[in-house]
Amino acid sequence: MVFKNHTKQKMKQSKLLKIIPLILALLLGCKINKPFIGYSIQKTAFSEKAMVVSAHPLATQVGLDILRKGGNAIDAAIAVQLALAVTYPRAGNIGGGGFLVYRSAKGETATLDFREKAPAAAHRDLYLDEKGNVLLEKSQKGHLAAGIPGTIAGCVQMYEKYSKLKDFKRLVQPAIDLATNGFEITDREAKSLNNNQADFAKYSTISPVFVQKGGEMWQKGAILIQKELANTLTLVRDKGRAGFYEGETADKIVAEMQRGGGIITKTDLQKYQATWRKPLTGKYRGYDLVGMPPPSSGGIALFQLLGMVESYPLGSYGFHSKAATHLIIEAERRVYADRAEHLGDPDFYPVPTDKLLNANYLQKRMSDFDPNKATPSQAVKAGNFKNAPASEQTTHFSIIDAEGNAVAVTTTLNDNYGCRTVVGGAGFLLNNEMDDFSAKPGVPNMYGAIGGEANAIQAGKTMLSSMTPTIVTKNGKLFMVVGTPGGTTIITSVFQVITNVIDFNMSISEAVQAKRFHSQWLPDKVFIEKDCLENGTNMTLKTMGHHIEERGNLGAVEAILVRGDGKLEGAADIRGDDDARGF
């Protein structure tokens, strides 16, 4: 496989990492922009046949078992999705929704939108008070924040179209077993559950399993058993779609809505359908990409970013150099301005996809780029087409089966544990995806994203997302499967992993573990992970006019790369309890 060359400094750095053990590097106090190789090994798997990378080891193993039993990537995706609903409650879900990007071994591609939708009673002023002020709590926590869940409909429609096993019950059973028998929670999950105890109690009308009796705190190694969720999954196993959108589970959802002031009805549930959409395709330096079209903003924004930087020699600039970082930030600024103005549900709003991705338009967007100076965000507006030719709590998993079929699935409750409401008697958390609509033009949502008319609230409409599941090929052969959680940072995280591999010649593990940065137009800030940039680069960017702010982790990427020798290399992000396995 051919990649762009390193700079001399980057090549020396890479050689040094391969020679000096991690422990010696730590003792010497080495400070480098690239991840220590010891970290990469902990989260890397190699395989000649098949690979699963997900946010939880138990879910990863469930997917791998399905592949070993003769299932294909779609079969494994369904099993992993449902297993994550049990083992990764903060984002894995049956009360949320997501996107699937699929590529068969023969090159057929497809995308499935099983994103949540607004209930019939929703309207554009749903979260405004009598003075027109946004009531953020209502759109972010509690029953009114929930959109109609799409996960089970998505699983069923994937199964009906592409399953090889043709045995839906086998795909659901592992999740039922995990919920029934329980599993040990990690230290990270224990702390997360403890941090949300008050919200679980406040926004659930019946005390859920996540709230321990007597006010006890969760500890690492505690066994989490979810019998109500096991019963819900059993209904799905035995009745398919009807086991969720009708009957007992639907009754429990509606009863929960009535107790808590929500607006989802039985009719809303019965009418919900996932939608197969035409895949979005793009090119970058000889590679072909398949992404998710609207109502995801991820595919368009990612392809815009790649198109804006393609004419610049990123590889020659150097990884996290001043020139490369400044260029990427400026491209991000322009892309997120377009996102705010032009992107929404294509079933309700005429998204100008072709114009946004037009090469001449992208070149024009960068025509005022100054390599020596930051552009203030207030000076950046969404693109005008008059002169142009005619998705923080989410999770992602990547799968490649032994036949070469590939799946990239990003799924979400939106925020950590969604709206913090557990459906009484059914045992699953509801999403708070209604906050992904624009509650009021110009008012940011929980991720600071600005929206307008294109993403206004409307009954039956799908809210805009940043989720960016992506498949990359080279010369007609599968090359990479990638995606991540992270709200609006999803797009920039996926972008950086792809360019880390193609432009900066990193292995997939190095690309995933490398420190990341993010800019999204508004607020006018550049968020960086700790130790992301060398002090010199950091200070130079500040003098150029960039407003740098350090923050926590950006995303948790799950990626698989097909190496030049045909072997699979899977990378799970060290930022989470993520896991990569193959056989």
LOPAFI-956469 format. One line per 8 residues: number of its first residue (from 1); for each residue x, y, z of C-alpha. Coordinates in nm, 2 decimals, decimal comma. Last residue first. Layout:
<recs>
NUM) X Y Z  ...
</recs>
This chain:
<recs>
583) -0,98 -1,47 1,41  -1,03 -1,11 1,53  -1,08 -0,90 1,83  -1,07 -0,52 1,91  -1,19 -0,38 2,24  -1,31 -0,05 2,38  -1,30 0,04 2,75  -1,25 0,40 2,65
575) -0,99 0,66 2,55  -0,75 0,38 2,45  -0,95 0,35 2,13  -0,99 0,01 1,96  -0,77 -0,06 1,66  -0,81 -0,35 1,42  -0,55 -0,47 1,18  -0,68 -0,71 0,91
567) -0,44 -0,91 0,69  -0,44 -0,87 0,31  -0,07 -0,82 0,28  -0,12 -0,45 0,20  -0,31 -0,41 0,52  -0,69 -0,40 0,55  -0,76 -0,14 0,83  -1,02 -0,17 1,10
559) -1,14 0,12 1,31  -1,32 0,20 1,64  -1,26 0,56 1,75  -1,34 0,69 2,09  -1,42 1,06 2,05  -1,23 1,37 2,18  -1,11 1,31 2,53  -1,11 1,59 2,78
551) -1,05 1,96 2,72  -0,78 2,22 2,65  -0,88 2,55 2,50  -0,70 2,73 2,21  -0,84 3,05 2,07  -0,67 3,09 1,73  -0,55 3,44 1,63  -0,21 3,37 1,47
543) -0,04 3,44 1,80  -0,25 3,16 1,95  -0,15 2,92 1,67  0,22 3,00 1,74  0,18 2,93 2,11  0,03 2,59 2,05  0,29 2,50 1,78  0,57 2,59 2,02
535) 0,41 2,42 2,31  0,38 2,09 2,12  0,02 2,00 2,04  -0,20 1,73 2,18  -0,05 1,73 2,53  -0,40 1,73 2,68  -0,67 1,71 2,41  -0,74 2,02 2,21
527) -1,05 2,23 2,16  -1,00 2,52 1,91  -1,24 2,80 1,99  -1,48 3,04 1,81  -1,79 2,88 1,96  -1,90 2,84 1,68  -1,70 2,75 1,38  -1,66 2,38 1,48
519) -1,30 2,33 1,59  -1,15 2,00 1,71  -0,81 1,86 1,82  -0,68 1,51 1,85  -0,41 1,31 2,02  -0,29 0,99 1,84  -0,45 0,66 1,95  -0,66 0,60 1,64
511) -0,38 0,69 1,39  -0,12 0,49 1,58  -0,35 0,19 1,58  -0,43 0,23 1,21  -0,06 0,25 1,12  0,06 0,60 1,05  0,17 0,73 0,71  0,10 1,10 0,78
503) -0,11 1,17 0,47  -0,31 0,85 0,43  -0,31 0,71 0,78  -0,33 1,03 0,99  -0,56 1,17 0,72  -0,82 0,90 0,79  -0,78 0,93 1,16  -0,80 1,31 1,15
495) -1,12 1,31 0,94  -1,29 1,05 1,17  -1,21 1,27 1,47  -1,32 1,59 1,29  -1,66 1,44 1,21  -1,73 1,29 1,55  -1,64 1,61 1,73  -2,00 1,73 1,69
487) -2,12 1,46 1,93  -1,83 1,23 2,03  -1,88 0,87 1,91  -1,65 0,72 1,65  -1,63 0,57 1,30  -1,40 0,37 1,08  -1,38 0,09 0,82  -1,06 0,09 0,61
479) -0,91 -0,05 0,29  -1,16 -0,27 0,10  -1,06 -0,32 -0,26  -1,18 -0,13 -0,57  -0,85 0,04 -0,63  -0,85 0,17 -0,27  -1,15 0,15 -0,05  -1,27 0,36 0,26
471) -1,58 0,28 0,46  -1,73 0,55 0,69  -1,97 0,58 0,99  -1,99 0,96 1,05  -2,25 1,05 1,32  -2,29 1,43 1,33  -2,67 1,41 1,33  -2,96 1,63 1,22
463) -3,30 1,55 1,37  -3,54 1,32 1,17  -3,88 1,47 1,10  -4,21 1,31 1,18  -4,35 1,62 1,34  -4,13 1,92 1,28  -3,84 2,08 1,48  -3,61 2,31 1,28
455) -3,30 2,16 1,12  -3,31 2,33 0,78  -3,45 2,64 0,94  -3,15 2,71 1,15  -2,88 2,54 1,35  -2,59 2,61 1,59  -2,39 2,33 1,75  -2,26 2,40 2,10
447) -2,27 2,03 2,19  -2,57 2,07 2,43  -2,76 2,27 2,16  -2,67 2,62 2,05  -2,92 2,90 1,99  -2,89 3,07 1,65  -3,23 2,96 1,52  -3,44 2,81 1,80
439) -3,48 2,45 1,92  -3,25 2,35 1,63  -3,30 1,98 1,64  -3,03 1,77 1,81  -3,19 1,83 2,14  -3,48 1,60 2,03  -3,22 1,32 2,05  -3,26 1,28 2,42
431) -3,27 0,90 2,40  -3,46 0,66 2,62  -3,30 0,41 2,86  -3,40 0,05 2,88  -3,55 -0,17 3,16  -3,90 -0,24 3,02  -4,09 -0,23 3,35  -4,06 0,15 3,37
423) -3,89 0,30 3,07  -3,56 0,44 3,20  -3,53 0,82 3,17  -3,18 0,96 3,19  -3,25 1,17 2,87  -2,98 0,98 2,69  -2,75 0,78 2,92  -2,46 1,01 2,83
415) -2,61 1,24 2,57  -2,72 1,14 2,22  -2,87 0,80 2,28  -2,65 0,68 2,00  -2,56 0,44 1,72  -2,27 0,44 1,47  -2,24 0,14 1,25  -1,97 0,06 1,00
407) -2,01 -0,28 0,83  -1,79 -0,46 0,59  -1,83 -0,78 0,38  -1,49 -0,94 0,30  -1,60 -1,30 0,30  -1,44 -1,36 0,64  -1,63 -1,08 0,80  -1,53 -0,72 0,86
399) -1,69 -0,52 1,15  -1,67 -0,17 1,28  -1,85 -0,05 1,59  -1,95 0,30 1,70  -2,09 0,44 2,02  -2,26 0,77 2,11  -2,26 0,99 2,40  -2,19 1,32 2,37
391) -2,41 1,36 1,54  -2,51 2,32 -1,05  -2,19 2,51 -1,05  -2,13 2,77 -0,77  -2,18 3,14 -0,81  -2,53 3,16 -0,66  -2,44 2,89 -0,41  -2,36 3,10 -0,11
383) -2,15 2,93 0,15  -2,23 2,97 0,52  -2,07 3,27 0,68  -1,72 3,32 0,83  -1,64 3,67 0,97  -1,79 3,59 1,30  -1,56 3,28 1,31  -1,25 3,50 1,31
375) -1,02 3,38 1,03  -0,68 3,28 1,18  -0,37 3,42 1,02  -0,05 3,30 0,85  -0,18 3,06 0,59  -0,47 3,30 0,50  -0,77 3,12 0,36  -0,99 3,36 0,16
367) -1,01 3,12 -0,14  -1,09 2,82 0,08  -1,47 2,83 0,02  -1,40 2,89 -0,35  -1,20 2,56 -0,37  -1,49 2,38 -0,20  -1,74 2,54 -0,45  -1,52 2,44 -0,75
359) -1,50 2,08 -0,62  -1,88 2,05 -0,57  -1,95 1,88 -0,24  -2,19 2,14 -0,11  -2,35 2,18 -0,45  -2,42 1,81 -0,48  -2,57 1,79 -0,13  -2,80 2,09 -0,15
351) -3,04 1,97 0,13  -3,40 2,03 0,01  -3,57 2,01 0,35  -3,84 1,77 0,48  -3,73 1,43 0,35  -3,38 1,56 0,32  -3,36 1,59 0,70  -3,12 1,87 0,78
343) -2,81 2,05 0,65  -2,77 2,39 0,49  -2,72 2,66 0,75  -2,55 2,50 1,05  -2,35 2,25 0,84  -2,22 2,53 0,61  -2,07 2,71 0,91  -1,94 2,38 1,03
335) -1,75 2,33 0,70  -1,60 2,68 0,70  -1,45 2,66 1,05  -1,33 2,30 0,98  -1,13 2,42 0,68  -0,97 2,69 0,90  -0,88 2,44 1,17  -0,74 2,19 0,92
327) -0,51 2,45 0,76  -0,39 2,58 1,10  -0,31 2,23 1,22  -0,12 2,14 0,90  0,09 2,46 0,90  0,17 2,47 1,27  0,27 2,10 1,26  0,05 1,84 1,42
319) 0,18 1,58 1,18  0,42 1,73 0,92  0,37 1,99 0,65  0,50 1,75 0,38  0,22 1,51 0,46  -0,04 1,79 0,45  0,06 1,89 0,10  -0,24 2,12 0,02
311) -0,48 2,05 -0,27  -0,66 1,78 -0,07  -0,74 2,02 0,22  -1,08 2,15 0,11  -1,19 1,82 -0,04  -1,11 1,62 0,27  -1,31 1,87 0,49  -1,60 1,87 0,25
303) -1,60 1,49 0,24  -1,62 1,48 0,62  -1,89 1,74 0,63  -2,11 1,57 0,37  -2,07 1,23 0,54  -2,12 1,35 0,89  -2,42 1,58 0,85  -2,64 1,27 0,89
295) -3,00 1,34 0,79  -2,84 1,34 0,54  -2,60 1,10 0,36  -2,38 0,84 0,54  -2,04 0,77 0,39  -1,86 0,56 0,13  -1,51 0,67 0,04  -1,28 0,61 -0,25
287) -0,90 0,66 -0,22  -0,69 0,81 -0,49  -0,59 1,12 -0,29  -0,95 1,16 -0,15  -1,27 1,06 -0,32  -1,64 1,07 -0,23  -1,95 0,87 -0,21  -2,28 0,92 -0,02
279) -2,49 0,61 0,00  -2,85 0,62 -0,13  -3,08 0,58 0,16  -3,26 0,28 0,32  -3,50 0,42 0,57  -3,60 0,29 0,92  -3,98 0,29 0,98  -4,18 0,43 1,27
271) -4,56 0,42 1,22  -4,63 0,17 1,50  -4,43 0,37 1,75  -4,58 0,71 1,67  -4,93 0,55 1,67  -4,86 0,41 2,02  -4,78 0,76 2,14  -4,46 0,96 2,21
263) -4,55 1,29 2,38  -4,37 1,29 2,72  -4,52 1,43 3,04  -4,36 1,18 3,28  -4,64 0,95 3,38  -4,79 0,96 3,03  -4,46 0,90 2,86  -4,39 0,60 3,09
255) -4,73 0,46 3,00  -4,65 0,50 2,63  -4,32 0,32 2,66  -4,48 0,04 2,87  -4,77 -0,01 2,63  -4,52 -0,03 2,34  -4,32 -0,30 2,53  -4,63 -0,51 2,59
247) -4,79 -0,50 2,25  -4,65 -0,30 1,96  -4,33 -0,12 1,86  -4,09 -0,35 2,05  -4,20 -0,71 2,02  -4,38 -0,62 1,69  -4,03 -0,56 1,53  -3,93 -0,92 1,60
239) -4,18 -1,13 1,79  -3,98 -1,39 1,97  -3,64 -1,22 1,99  -3,80 -0,88 2,04  -4,01 -1,01 2,32  -3,70 -1,17 2,47  -3,52 -0,84 2,45  -3,79 -0,67 2,66
231) -3,77 -0,95 2,91  -3,39 -0,92 2,94  -3,43 -0,55 2,98  -3,66 -0,61 3,28  -3,41 -0,86 3,42  -3,10 -0,63 3,40  -2,82 -0,78 3,61  -2,51 -0,56 3,67
223) -2,25 -0,75 3,87  -2,01 -0,53 4,06  -1,65 -0,56 3,95  -1,57 -0,19 3,99  -1,80 -0,04 4,25  -2,14 0,12 4,22  -2,24 0,34 4,51  -2,51 0,25 4,77
215) -2,80 0,49 4,81  -3,00 0,24 5,01  -3,11 0,05 4,70  -2,89 0,10 4,39  -3,01 0,32 4,11  -2,91 0,17 3,77  -3,18 -0,10 3,81  -3,44 0,17 3,76
207) -3,67 0,35 4,01  -4,01 0,41 3,85  -4,09 0,76 3,72  -3,74 0,80 3,57  -3,62 1,16 3,54  -3,52 1,24 3,90  -3,39 0,90 4,01  -3,18 0,85 3,70
199) -3,06 1,21 3,73  -2,95 1,18 4,09  -2,76 0,85 4,02  -2,58 1,00 3,71  -2,23 1,04 3,86  -2,25 0,69 4,02  -2,33 0,53 3,68  -2,03 0,70 3,53
191) -1,80 0,60 3,81  -1,91 0,23 3,78  -1,88 0,24 3,40  -1,51 0,36 3,42  -1,43 0,11 3,69  -1,56 -0,17 3,47  -1,89 -0,35 3,53  -1,89 -0,72 3,58
183) -2,17 -0,90 3,39  -2,53 -1,01 3,45  -2,69 -1,34 3,40  -3,02 -1,22 3,26  -2,89 -0,91 3,07  -2,59 -1,10 2,93  -2,81 -1,40 2,83  -3,07 -1,17 2,66
175) -2,79 -1,00 2,47  -2,65 -1,34 2,35  -3,01 -1,44 2,25  -3,07 -1,16 2,00  -2,87 -1,29 1,70  -2,97 -1,65 1,75  -3,34 -1,55 1,75  -3,30 -1,37 1,42
167) -3,21 -1,69 1,24  -3,15 -1,62 0,87  -2,78 -1,69 0,92  -2,68 -1,49 0,61  -2,86 -1,17 0,70  -2,87 -0,90 0,43  -3,22 -0,76 0,36  -3,44 -0,90 0,64
159) -3,17 -0,87 0,90  -3,08 -0,51 0,83  -3,45 -0,43 0,84  -3,49 -0,60 1,18  -3,19 -0,43 1,33  -3,30 -0,09 1,20  -3,65 -0,13 1,34  -3,50 -0,23 1,67
151) -3,27 0,08 1,68  -3,52 0,34 1,57  -3,65 0,50 1,89  -3,92 0,78 1,86  -3,75 1,10 1,99  -3,70 1,16 2,36  -3,65 1,51 2,51  -4,01 1,53 2,64
143) -3,95 1,24 2,88  -3,66 1,38 3,08  -3,34 1,56 3,01  -3,20 1,75 2,71  -3,49 1,92 2,53  -3,68 2,00 2,84  -3,37 2,10 3,03  -3,28 2,36 2,76
135) -3,60 2,57 2,79  -3,52 2,80 2,50  -3,66 3,16 2,54  -3,95 3,27 2,32  -4,12 3,47 2,59  -4,40 3,22 2,65  -4,14 2,95 2,69  -3,97 2,76 2,40
127) -3,89 2,39 2,39  -4,18 2,28 2,16  -4,17 2,59 1,95  -4,10 2,40 1,62  -4,37 2,14 1,68  -4,38 1,78 1,82  -4,71 1,61 1,87  -4,65 1,36 1,58
119) -4,33 1,24 1,75  -3,99 1,36 1,62  -3,78 1,08 1,46  -3,49 0,87 1,58  -3,22 0,75 1,34  -3,25 0,42 1,17  -3,10 0,55 0,85  -2,96 0,25 0,65
111) -2,68 0,29 0,40  -2,59 0,06 0,12  -2,29 -0,04 -0,09  -2,23 -0,33 -0,33  -1,86 -0,39 -0,38  -1,86 -0,77 -0,42  -1,74 -0,83 -0,06  -2,04 -0,62 0,04
103) -2,02 -0,27 0,17  -2,25 -0,14 0,44  -2,29 0,20 0,62  -2,54 0,18 0,91  -2,68 0,48 1,10  -2,82 0,53 1,44  -3,11 0,50 1,69  -3,21 0,53 2,05
95) -3,41 0,32 2,30  -3,26 -0,01 2,20  -2,92 0,11 2,32  -2,55 0,12 2,35  -2,47 0,48 2,46  -2,45 0,50 2,85  -2,59 0,15 2,88  -2,27 -0,02 2,75
87) -2,32 -0,39 2,84  -2,69 -0,44 2,78  -2,76 -0,22 2,48  -2,41 -0,31 2,36  -2,52 -0,67 2,33  -2,81 -0,56 2,11  -2,58 -0,37 1,87  -2,32 -0,64 1,87
79) -2,58 -0,91 1,77  -2,72 -0,69 1,49  -2,37 -0,61 1,37  -2,27 -0,97 1,37  -2,55 -1,07 1,15  -2,47 -0,78 0,92  -2,10 -0,88 0,90  -2,19 -1,24 0,81
71) -2,29 -1,53 1,02  -2,12 -1,87 0,99  -2,08 -1,97 1,36  -1,74 -1,80 1,38  -1,90 -1,47 1,27  -2,16 -1,49 1,54  -1,89 -1,57 1,80  -1,70 -1,26 1,68
63) -2,00 -1,04 1,73  -2,06 -1,17 2,08  -1,69 -1,12 2,16  -1,70 -0,76 2,06  -2,01 -0,71 2,28  -1,83 -0,86 2,58  -1,52 -0,65 2,51  -1,71 -0,32 2,51
55) -1,69 -0,02 2,28  -1,66 -0,22 1,96  -1,41 -0,36 1,71  -1,49 -0,69 1,53  -1,25 -0,86 1,29  -1,25 -1,15 1,04  -1,01 -1,36 0,84  -0,64 -1,29 0,86
47) -0,64 -1,12 1,19  -0,46 -0,87 1,40  -0,59 -0,70 1,71  -0,48 -0,36 1,87  -0,59 -0,20 2,19  -0,31 -0,30 2,42  -0,05 -0,29 2,14  -0,13 0,08 2,07
39) -0,06 0,18 2,43  0,28 0,02 2,42  0,36 0,21 2,10  0,34 0,54 2,28  0,10 0,76 2,10  0,24 1,04 1,87  0,27 1,40 1,98  0,58 1,32 2,18
31) 0,70 1,41 2,53  0,98 1,19 2,66  1,00 1,19 3,04  1,31 0,96 3,05  1,13 0,72 3,28  0,82 0,72 3,05  1,03 0,65 2,74  1,21 0,37 2,92
23) 0,88 0,21 3,02  0,75 0,23 2,66  1,04 0,05 2,51  1,28 0,25 2,29  1,35 0,12 1,94  1,01 0,13 1,77  0,93 0,47 1,92  1,27 0,61 1,80
15) 1,19 0,49 1,44  0,86 0,68 1,45  1,02 1,00 1,58  1,29 0,99 1,32  1,03 0,95 1,04  0,83 1,24 1,18  1,13 1,47 1,18  1,22 1,38 0,83
7) 0,87 1,45 0,71  0,67 1,14 0,65  0,60 1,02 0,30  0,25 0,99 0,15  0,11 0,64 0,13  0,14 0,34 -0,10  0,00 0,00 0,00
</recs>
